[in-house]
């Protein structure tokens, strides 16, 4: 199972999180976010995949960030339709993954996610539907994901309010297309600064309770 830690920007914190064994490290390139990265940190991950998070950005700007930051994946967290994904794919280098975040608050949201087939993106990220662009610190009803097809569509990461206390619920959750978790605000001392003590314990226990039928190789 993949572990993505998102919202990083402090060089020492990035290095520490990478040392814990996170698979993916997320960097937010959305100016209105409190975790916004405006310039390359003094240290960027070398062993885990770098993921850039964008909200309704111009495709050329996304491609420029991919080059500047050496991104191995792009996460779209805005209102980007499937046709945007198709256009962006043509600008990304080979091997760069494309993720689309979808806010989930009802069964209709899960149905809407199926518009993003494997030709549009490599992974979906199911977040909690809220007024902002994620980061509300609340979980959604994971039972809704029973509606998501168990084959023929991209694997997904669970996101939205997952914290140190989520392990029992994660142990009970199952879906053939579940590929991992996205961790952010519930592991922070401040926006963009992760508590490595909490992450270390969580990652160790999460690895023990899950298998890895759907993983993506790190670069």
TIFI-67576 format. One record per residue (C-alpha): chain; residue number from 1; z, y, x. Coordinates in nm, 3 decimals, m for minus. Layout:
 unit pos       Z       Y       X
    A NUM       Z       Y       X
...
END
This chain:
 unit pos       Z       Y       X
    A   1   0.000   0.000   0.000
    A   2  m0.087   0.348   0.120
    A   3   0.177   0.614   0.172
    A   4   0.047   0.971   0.162
    A   5   0.283   1.255   0.250
    A   6   0.139   1.582   0.125
    A   7   0.214   1.949   0.178
    A   8   0.269   1.949   0.554
    A   9   0.226   2.253   0.780
    A  10   0.500   2.263   1.047
    A  11   0.390   2.104   1.375
    A  12   0.720   1.934   1.460
    A  13   0.758   1.810   1.103
    A  14   0.402   1.675   1.104
    A  15   0.468   1.483   1.423
    A  16   0.793   1.340   1.283
    A  17   0.633   1.231   0.955
    A  18   0.349   1.062   1.141
    A  19   0.602   0.871   1.351
    A  20   0.755   0.729   1.031
    A  21   0.434   0.539   0.961
    A  22   0.274   0.746   0.685
    A  23  m0.089   0.643   0.635
    A  24  m0.221   0.979   0.518
    A  25  m0.099   1.335   0.583
    A  26  m0.195   1.604   0.332
    A  27  m0.269   1.969   0.409
    A  28  m0.304   2.217   0.124
    A  29  m0.587   2.469   0.153
    A  30  m0.514   2.644  m0.176
    A  31  m0.398   3.003  m0.111
    A  32  m0.173   3.018  m0.417
    A  33   0.034   2.718  m0.306
    A  34   0.368   2.770  m0.128
    A  35   0.248   2.497   0.112
    A  36  m0.076   2.676   0.196
    A  37  m0.214   2.614   0.545
    A  38  m0.399   2.925   0.663
    A  39  m0.461   2.818   1.023
    A  40  m0.448   2.489   1.216
    A  41  m0.089   2.391   1.305
    A  42  m0.006   2.343   1.673
    A  43  m0.008   1.967   1.607
    A  44  m0.230   1.763   1.377
    A  45  m0.190   1.389   1.315
    A  46  m0.372   1.151   1.546
    A  47  m0.274   0.814   1.402
    A  48  m0.278   0.885   1.028
    A  49  m0.566   1.013   0.820
    A  50  m0.576   1.389   0.763
    A  51  m0.633   1.481   0.399
    A  52  m0.735   1.832   0.293
    A  53  m0.632   1.941  m0.059
    A  54  m0.862   2.191  m0.234
    A  55  m0.865   2.359  m0.575
    A  56  m1.202   2.465  m0.715
    A  57  m1.329   2.555  m0.367
    A  58  m1.693   2.607  m0.278
    A  59  m1.840   2.286  m0.134
    A  60  m1.954   2.464   0.183
    A  61  m1.597   2.590   0.238
    A  62  m1.460   2.237   0.197
    A  63  m1.714   2.103   0.447
    A  64  m1.617   2.378   0.692
    A  65  m1.248   2.281   0.670
    A  66  m1.340   1.917   0.725
    A  67  m1.504   2.014   1.054
    A  68  m1.234   2.260   1.166
    A  69  m0.938   2.034   1.094
    A  70  m1.098   1.696   1.162
    A  71  m1.023   1.579   0.808
    A  72  m1.069   1.215   0.721
    A  73  m1.042   1.273   0.346
    A  74  m1.081   1.547   0.089
    A  75  m0.862   1.568  m0.222
    A  76  m0.988   1.776  m0.515
    A  77  m0.701   1.911  m0.724
    A  78  m0.881   2.152  m0.956
    A  79  m1.129   2.128  m1.242
    A  80  m1.410   1.982  m1.034
    A  81  m1.646   1.774  m1.254
    A  82  m1.821   1.456  m1.135
    A  83  m2.137   1.652  m1.052
    A  84  m1.932   1.859  m0.805
    A  85  m1.816   1.538  m0.637
    A  86  m2.173   1.418  m0.603
    A  87  m2.278   1.747  m0.444
    A  88  m1.983   1.752  m0.206
    A  89  m2.039   1.394  m0.093
    A  90  m2.373   1.498   0.057
    A  91  m2.195   1.753   0.277
    A  92  m1.918   1.528   0.407
    A  93  m1.953   1.330   0.731
    A  94  m1.976   0.950   0.719
    A  95  m1.638   0.787   0.662
    A  96  m1.476   1.093   0.507
    A  97  m1.310   0.979   0.183
    A  98  m1.319   1.174  m0.143
    A  99  m1.020   1.175  m0.382
    A 100  m1.005   1.337  m0.726
    A 101  m0.667   1.430  m0.875
    A 102  m0.632   1.398  m1.253
    A 103  m0.332   1.530  m1.443
    A 104  m0.194   1.272  m1.686
    A 105  m0.005   1.370  m1.999
    A 106  m0.168   1.153  m2.262
    A 107  m0.392   0.852  m2.312
    A 108  m0.689   1.090  m2.344
    A 109  m0.631   1.205  m1.985
    A 110  m0.659   0.847  m1.860
    A 111  m0.982   0.804  m2.053
    A 112  m1.112   1.129  m1.903
    A 113  m1.047   0.996  m1.554
    A 114  m1.305   0.721  m1.602
    A 115  m1.579   0.987  m1.574
    A 116  m1.512   0.969  m1.199
    A 117  m1.668   0.637  m1.113
    A 118  m1.705   0.493  m0.763
    A 119  m2.027   0.693  m0.716
    A 120  m1.824   1.014  m0.759
    A 121  m1.513   0.942  m0.550
    A 122  m1.337   0.678  m0.342
    A 123  m0.990   0.719  m0.495
    A 124  m0.826   0.886  m0.791
    A 125  m0.483   1.045  m0.770
    A 126  m0.288   1.044  m1.095
    A 127  m0.054   1.341  m1.110
    A 128   0.168   1.486  m1.381
    A 129  m0.018   1.723  m1.613
    A 130   0.150   2.064  m1.589
    A 131   0.063   2.433  m1.612
    A 132   0.016   2.473  m1.237
    A 133  m0.184   2.273  m0.984
    A 134   0.067   1.994  m0.926
    A 135   0.403   2.029  m0.759
    A 136   0.604   2.038  m1.081
    A 137   0.839   1.766  m0.953
    A 138   0.816   1.556  m1.271
    A 139   0.680   1.208  m1.328
    A 140   0.449   1.110  m1.611
    A 141   0.457   0.799  m1.826
    A 142   0.308   0.535  m1.596
    A 143   0.267   0.300  m1.892
    A 144  m0.034   0.514  m1.991
    A 145  m0.220   0.373  m1.692
    A 146  m0.250   0.039  m1.866
    A 147  m0.559   0.202  m2.022
    A 148  m0.722   0.249  m1.683
    A 149  m0.983  m0.025  m1.618
    A 150  m0.872  m0.301  m1.385
    A 151  m1.212  m0.330  m1.219
    A 152  m1.527  m0.130  m1.156
    A 153  m1.350   0.203  m1.103
    A 154  m1.187   0.367  m0.799
    A 155  m0.839   0.260  m0.688
    A 156  m0.567   0.518  m0.749
    A 157  m0.255   0.668  m0.597
    A 158   0.052   0.751  m0.803
    A 159   0.171   1.109  m0.768
    A 160   0.394   1.355  m0.949
    A 161   0.768   1.378  m0.896
    A 162   0.806   1.057  m0.696
    A 163   1.137   1.082  m0.512
    A 164   1.388   0.864  m0.326
    A 165   1.517   0.732  m0.659
    A 166   1.174   0.604  m0.770
    A 167   1.184   0.269  m0.590
    A 168   1.316   0.062  m0.885
    A 169   1.042   0.200  m1.112
    A 170   0.777   0.141  m0.846
    A 171   0.899  m0.218  m0.808
    A 172   0.833  m0.272  m1.179
    A 173   0.495  m0.099  m1.185
    A 174   0.178  m0.306  m1.152
    A 175  m0.193  m0.242  m1.187
    A 176  m0.486  m0.411  m1.011
    A 177  m0.625  m0.073  m0.897
    A 178  m0.297   0.074  m0.773
    A 179  m0.340   0.159  m0.404
    A 180  m0.034   0.362  m0.305
    A 181   0.186   0.667  m0.355
    A 182   0.166   1.039  m0.287
    A 183   0.496   1.200  m0.180
    A 184   0.569   1.570  m0.174
    A 185   0.827   1.803  m0.331
    A 186   1.105   1.550  m0.393
    A 187   1.128   1.490  m0.017
    A 188   1.148   1.854   0.089
    A 189   1.416   2.072   0.242
    A 190   1.186   2.369   0.168
    A 191   0.818   2.400   0.065
    A 192   0.612   2.244   0.342
    A 193   0.912   2.103   0.531
    A 194   0.981   1.734   0.469
    A 195   1.317   1.559   0.504
    A 196   1.236   1.281   0.744
    A 197   1.566   1.101   0.676
    A 198   1.471   1.054   0.310
    A 199   1.114   0.962   0.396
    A 200   1.217   0.706   0.656
    A 201   1.438   0.519   0.412
    A 202   1.184   0.537   0.130
    A 203   0.888   0.422   0.338
    A 204   1.079   0.127   0.481
    A 205   1.192   0.008   0.139
    A 206   0.855   0.075  m0.024
    A 207   0.679  m0.137   0.240
    A 208   0.913  m0.425   0.164
    A 209   0.868  m0.420  m0.212
    A 210   0.490  m0.390  m0.218
    A 211   0.197  m0.587  m0.087
    A 212  m0.130  m0.426   0.022
    A 213  m0.427  m0.562  m0.176
    A 214  m0.599  m0.222  m0.173
    A 215  m0.580  m0.026   0.149
    A 216  m0.809   0.196   0.345
    A 217  m0.833   0.171   0.723
    A 218  m0.708   0.468   0.918
    A 219  m0.955   0.647   1.141
END
